[in-house]
Amino acid sequence: MNIHSEQIARFKEVMGNYPTGVTVVTTVDEHGTPVGLTVNSFASVSLDPLLVLWSIDQKVSSYEIFKKTDKFAIHVLADDQAELCKLFASKERDRFTNCVWKLSEQSLPIISGAYGVMQCKTFKKVEAGDHLILIGEVIDIENEKKDPMLYHRRKFGKILEEFYMS
């Protein structure tokens, strides 16, 4: 094993042990067909204007669609949406026939049951290594009285109640 592959293995171990939330990002292609994928590379950027970011691997099948889009929706998954998370991380071609969704006023596919949904117009795109970072300006935001999903060590689940005890 060379130094580079050792560092990649360590990097994956560290990042795999970093707890994150889980999102599904959606948009439509040039024909209006909905596309989406599971993403955990999501973060807030700015409050003025309201900006968020996420990144997509250049090898992902929907890469060109997201690279060209001028809008997208980020769904922060609820703790009861593990199957939805797996669906949008799978190789399944027509993911939207296996979930409940509707088209928003901004013509974005919105999946039902998420903890929160942010509809964004693309603010900036930054090429970074083998990924593209998409920064979006939040133009609409909704949330439900649910708990968000946690991703840790390649597992999905709830945030334990002990976390909130003082």
N, C-alpha and C positions, 0 to 999 in steps of 0.2 A: 504494500500500500504506500503510495507516494504522499508527500506532505499535503498536496492539494486535496486528495481524496480523504485524508485524515481530517483535514479542516472541514470539509463538507460534512463528513459524518458527525463531527462535534457540533457543527452549526445546526444540523438537523436535530440532534439530541437536545441542545439548548432550546431551540425554537419549539420543539415538540413538548417540552416541559413548561412552556410559557402559556399560562391559561389565557384564552381569548374568548370573545363572543363568536357567534357564527352568523354569517349573512348569506342571503341569496341575492344576487344582482341580476336584474332583468332589463331587457330592452326589446326592440323589434328590429328585424332586418329590413332591407329596402323594399320587401314585398308586404311588410306589416306582420310577418310571422314572429310570434314571441320566441325569445331565446333567453336562457338564464343559466347561471352556474353558482355553485357554493363557493364562498370566499371567506377566509378569516383574516385576510390582510386589509383590514378596515380601520380607519382612525379619523378622529375629528382634526380639523386643521385651523379653523378660524371662526370667530363669532361675528365679525363684521368685515366682509359679508360672511354668512353661514356657509362654511366649506367643509367637505369631508373628502377622504381619499380612499382608494382601494387599488390593488394591482392585479394584473392578469398575465399569466405566462404566455409567451409568444407561441408555444406549441399547442395551446388549447384550441379545439376546433372552432370555437366562436370568437377567436381573437380578432379576426378581420372585421367582424360585425361590430364589436365593441370599439375597435380602433377608429371606425368611421362614424360611430354614433354621436349625436349631439345632445343626447339625454339618456338617463337610466334611472332605475329605481333600486334602492338598497333596502332589503327586508332584514331587519334584525330579528332572527328567529326566536320564537318562544320555546320554553323548555320542553314542551310537548310535541315539538316538530322534528324529532330525530329522523323519522322516515322521509320527510320532505328534504332534509339536509342530505341524506344518502341519495335520494332520487336525483337531486341537482348536482351531485358529485359523481354520478354514474355515467356510463357511456350511453344510457338510454337516449334515443334520438328525439322522441316527442315527449318531453317531460311534462308539458302542460296538459296532456290528456289524462295525467295521473294526479292532478291536484285541482283545487278549486281556485279560480282566478277570474278577474275581470279587467277590462281595459279602462284606464283612468281618463279623466278629461284631458290629460297631457298625452294621451295615446300610448301609455306605458302599461305593460302587464303587471297587475298587482295581485299577489298571492294572498289568499285569505288566511287569517289566524296568526299572523306575525305579531311579535311584541311591538315592533315599530316599523314604519315604512317612511323612507325619505325619497321623494321624487326630486331629481336633480337635473339641471342643465349642465353640460360639460363646460367647465371653467378653463381647464388646462390639461394637456397630456404631456407626460415626461417619459422618454425612453430611459430605462435604467437596467443595465445588464440584459438578462433574458426576459425581463418583464416590461410592461407598460403601466405606468402609474396614471390613473385617471382621477383628476380632482373635479368634484362636482359642487356646484352652488345649489344649496337646498332651496327649492321653490315651493315645496309642500311637505308637511310632516304630520303623521298620524301615529298615535300609539294606543294600545289596549292595556287594560289592567291585568297584565300577565307578568310572569317572570321570564327573563331572557335565558337562552341556552348557553351553556358553558362548554368549551372544547379544551380538553387537556389529555395529553398522552394518547392521542388518536381515539379518544372516547368523547361522547356527547352526554350531557346530563344537566341536572339542576344545580343551582348554587345551594349548597347545604345551609340549613338554618343556623348552624353553629357559626357561620361566617358573620352573621349579624349580631351575635351576642357580645355584650361588652364585658 
